[in-house]
Amino acid sequence: MGKRTFQPYGPYKIDLPKGRRAIDDRDRNAFWQKVGGEVPGLPDAVGCYIFAIRAGKGVRPWYVGKAEKTPFKREVWNPRNLNIYNRVLWQVKKGTPLLYLLARETQGGKFRKKTASKISDLRFLEELLIGACLTRNKDLENKLQTKFLREVSVPGYMNSDTRGKPPKPVSALRRLLED
């Protein structure tokens, strides 16, 4: 089998009226009109998505999800996700909410549509993205699939508190994996 491509789109700004720190149906509808106008078919595609907030000098991821059995336009804004996004927006107070979309493409380069079956490469990518986002934000809202990512420790590489000069094996492993 050939490559399994997830094409990145965004970041898309989630426009909120000044002073409002919650996303509602009006924002959702305006968002998909904008996205669908820029990239026809993207709202109906499946793939992974990342909710993030840009503030100050950088962007911080807050939630990673997958749209598999429903398209982006339904999954990204489902009631559970809206609760997560709105809780984060109230907690963070300042910043611009963003959404990154990674759309699964077919071998022919078209958007893959929803399916009743599980898409194993999509699930793999979601877990990979959760791990990467956890390194950028330990307060990532994802709870499922994060137990080992939060608890396994490899000194000098993952979830370790190494102070001072690391032992040679730790430095050698770090060079192997990070350089």
Protein Blocks (a to p, Z undefined) as FASTA:
>chain_A
ZZdddddedjddddddehiacdcfklmmmmmmmmmmmmghklmpgcdddddddehjbccd
fbdcddfkbcfklmmmgmklmmmmmmmmmmnopacddddddddddfkopacdddfbdcfk
lmmmmmmmmmmmmmmomkbfbfghplmmmmpccehklopacehjddfklmmmmmmmmZZ
